[in-house]
Amino acid sequence: MLRAAVPVTLRAPAPPGRGRTAVPGNLTAALRLDVPVDRRPLRDRLAAVHRSAERRRASGRAVASTAVLRLLGALPPRLHARAARAVYRARFFGAIVSNMPGPDTAMSLAGVPLGDVHPILPLADGVPLAVGALGWNGALHVAVTADPRLLPEADGFAGALVRAFEELTAGPGAAPAAGSGALPEAGPPRRTPT
């Protein structure tokens, strides 16, 4: 198993007495998910991750983690930095994964249309891999940050990720993509239309 830290955006819960009336704003939560990296079929591994994520979201852990994040944010900057570095590191997880919803329409900056976006996530201390995904104007943009000193397979990871997406979009019953097993094969990533 690979334990991944997954930042999650939640709606703030309604205060008592307001029923289901929405409260403005979002909360940032943190989940840790175990991702199987064995030789099971890709769809089976994806289903296992989905079930685990749903159980953790429903358990209240995500909401509880927002309290911890708020507490850390209330600390003086020097203590905040020390506390964040103590918990956001390889001792607690081996990868960082984030899926961020973006706008579903074209955007521009100073009148110039924005094309590609790159959801680059920084690595934590001793963590060799971060994967960011961002839905933007009808396309999914993915960025991989890897430390090849800590993850010797880093060169092949992006290509293996593309092959996994191809396998998932091919539909059930399609032949597995070459190299979609537990370890990525070396080779340059391929860009595919989204």
Secondary structure, 3 states (H helix, E strand, C coil): CEEEEEEEEEECCCCCCCCCCCCCCEEEEEEEEEECCCCCCHHHHHHHHHHHHHHHHHCCHHHHHHHHHHHHHHCCHHHHHHHHHHHCECCCCCEEEEEEECCCCCCEECCEECCCCCCCCCCCECCCEEEEEEEECCEEEEEEEECCCCCCCHHHHHHHHHHHHHHHHHCCCCCCCCCCCCCCCCCCCCCCCC
